[in-house]
Amino acid sequence: MKHPFAELPVVLTGTIIPNVPGAASVNPKIRLAEYQQVLQFCQQFAPVIFLENSGYPLKQHAAFAETPRLQIRQFPPSTNPERGKGYQEFEMLDAWLASEPQPPPHWLKITGRYQLKNLRSILNECRRERKYALLIDQLAKQRLARTHLFCVTTAFYQQWIRQLYRQCDDRQNEWIEYVLFRQLEQVAPGQMRIFKNQPDFYARLGSTGNHLPSGSLQWFVKQCLRRVNHLVDERRLLYVR
């Protein structure tokens, strides 16, 4: 019997109605439109699983109807919103894997309103990967892991990342990016690496509303730095940005 997730899926995480203090974009209509745009974009390249945790009535909108290319999984709002976005996002990822009858063997996770312009290249890199269980960018100097984008096997997630959200609390500066970095320090070499392709995002930061820096020249410079970095260290990015 064919596995329901035979093709590597994109897992988009979303919250239509923000449930965290300090969010810059709180208008559900605007957020809904942004998620819809990203969903339509991603479905051109891969099947999408959209995870949402605010209880928003998505069934009222035709763009969120399930198809062979789109599956919707909704979860109740977190009971601990004060602990931050990372806590809630990874709490939802855990709940999804626990409730999915046949979770995909591996998947590419993207924070839902982040449009990855070079998604095709990133997906191709993930599909070709046979050695590493986790592809994620980690910054050595800042000691953080960039959680808005990673590709992971379900087995690795269950062993190393499941329930990690319980350690997060933004009020104490225990952000998921720092918590995950510390956790991954315990993983033996040879199980994870940084992306070979420089992610090219068009997105607004949820905390400030500002757009992520972008531009073809800036992306090209970072891609060159990344290639050199990969020759020296596959596990972490050694340059600052």
N, C-alpha and C positions, 0 to 999 in steps of 0.2 A: 504494500500500500504506500502510495506516495506521501511523503511528509508534507503537512500543510505549509511549512516554511522551507520548501526545497531550495528556494532562491534566497540569497542573503537579504534580509529585510532591513529597512531603515526604521528605527524606533524613535519616534518623535515624542518628547514629553511636553505637556502643556497644562496651563492653568488659565481658563478663560476669565474667571473672577478671582483676582489676586487675594491671597489669604496670608499675606506677609507684610509686616510693617516696612515702610520705606520704598515701596515699589513706585517707579516713576510713571509707568503706563498702567492706569487702573480702569480705563474705559472698556467694558466688555465688548462693545461693538467693534472698536478699533482692534482689540486683541484678536477677536474672532476673525476679522478680515485678514489680519497678518498670518494667523495660523492657516487659514484657508489657502492663502497664496503660496505658503511654503509646502503645504500638502500637495497642491497641484503640481508644483515644480518637482518635488521628489518622486512622484508617481511616474514621471517620464523615464526614470532610471532604475527604479526598484519598487517592489511592494512595500507598503508603509503600514506600520502599526502605530496608531496614535493613542497615547496614554494621556488621560485628562483627569484631574483630581479636584475640581471645584463643584461638581454636580450640575454644571450648566446643561440645559436641555438641548444637546446637540442634534437629537433626532428631528428637531423642528427645521433643520437646515439641510437642504438636498445635497450640498457639497460634502456633508459628513455622512452620507449614506454608505453603508458597507458595500464593497465590490470585491472582485478577485484581487484588486490592487490596493485596497484600503480596508483595514480592520480597525475598529474602534473599541477601546477598552477604557471604561470609566470607573473611577474609584471615589469614595467619599472624601471630603476635605479632611486634612490632617487635624488631629486633636491637639497638636503642639505647633501651631503656626509661628509662635514666637521664636522658635529655634531656627527659623530661616528657610530660604529657598532650597538649599542643598539637602537639608534634613528631609523636606517634603518630597523632593524629586526622587531621592534614593529610597525613601520609604515606599513611594509608588512603584519604582522599579522592582523592589522586593515583592510587593503585593502582586504585581503582574506575573512574575515568574512563578510565584506560589499558586496562582489561580489558573495559569495557562495549562490546558491538558497536555499539549505537546509543544513546549517552548522551542524556538529555533535553536539549532546547535550553536550558531554564532550570529551576531547582529551588529549593526552600526547605529550607535546612539547619537542623536543630535538634539540639543535643546531646541524646542519647537519653533520659536520665532526666528531662528538663525538660518538664513538662506545660504547654503553652501554652494557658491557659484561653480566651483570645480568638483561638484559631487561625483560626476562620472569618473574622474581620475581617482578620487579617493575610494570609490566603490571598487574600481578595478584593482587597486592596490590591495584592498581587503580580500577580494575574491581570490587573488593569486597567493595570498599568504598561507603557508602550510606549517611553518615552524613556530611562530609566536602566537600565544593565546590572547595577548592584549596589545593593541596598538593605541598609544595615548601619548600626547605631548606632556612631558614633565620639565619644569624649569629648575635647573640645579641651584641657581643662586637664590631664587625666591622660595625654594623648597615647596613648590605647589604643583599639582597635576591639573591640567586643563580639562575639566569634566564636561564642558559643553560638547565635546566630540571625542568619542573613542569607539573602537571596534573590539569586541570581546567574545570569547566563547562562553556559553552558559555555564559550563563546568568550572571555568576559572572564576567567573563572577560568583557562583555559589560558594566556592572555596575561600575566596579572598575578599570579596566586597559585600556580600550579603550581611545585613544587620550593621554595617559600618555607619549608617546614618545615625544610629543611636549615640555615637560619640560627637555628633555635630551640634553646635550651639553658636549661632552668629553673635549672640550677646557677649560671649566669652572669646570672640575671634576664633572659634573652632569651626571654621568654614570647611565645607566638604573638600575643597581643593587642598587644604593643608592636611586634613585627616587622611585623605586617600594617599597623598604623597608618603606620609609616615608609614602607612600600611604596606605600600608597595616596596618600601625599603626592606621588608622581610622576605620578599619573593626572591627565590634563587635566580641567578643570571640565566639568560636564555629563554625566558618565558614571555618577555615583553620588550617592546621597542617604541621609539618615536615614529611618527609618520614620515615617509620619504617625500611625500607631496606636501607642500606648504598649503594648509587650508586657506581658502579665499572666501571670507564671509562677508555678506551684507546683512547687518543686523544692528538693532539698537539694544544697548545694555538695559536690563530690567531695573537696575538700581539707580541709574542716572538719566536714562532716556537718550543718551548720546549715541551716535553711530560709531561702530567700530572703525578704526582707521583702515582705509583701503586705498587702492590705486595700483595700476599695473606695474609701475616702476618699483613701488614699495614691495609688492608681492615678489617681483623678480629678484630683488636684492635678498629678501628673506629666503627665497628658494635656493639661491646660491649658497647662502650661509648654512642652510639646512643640509645641503649635499656634503659640504665640508665637515659639518658637525657629525654627520652619519658615519664618516670614515674614522672619526676619532672616538665617538661615543654613540652607540645605538640606543642607549637607555634613556638619556636625558639631553635636553637642549642646554648648551653651555653659554649661549649668548642671552642677553637680557630679554629682548622682545622678539 
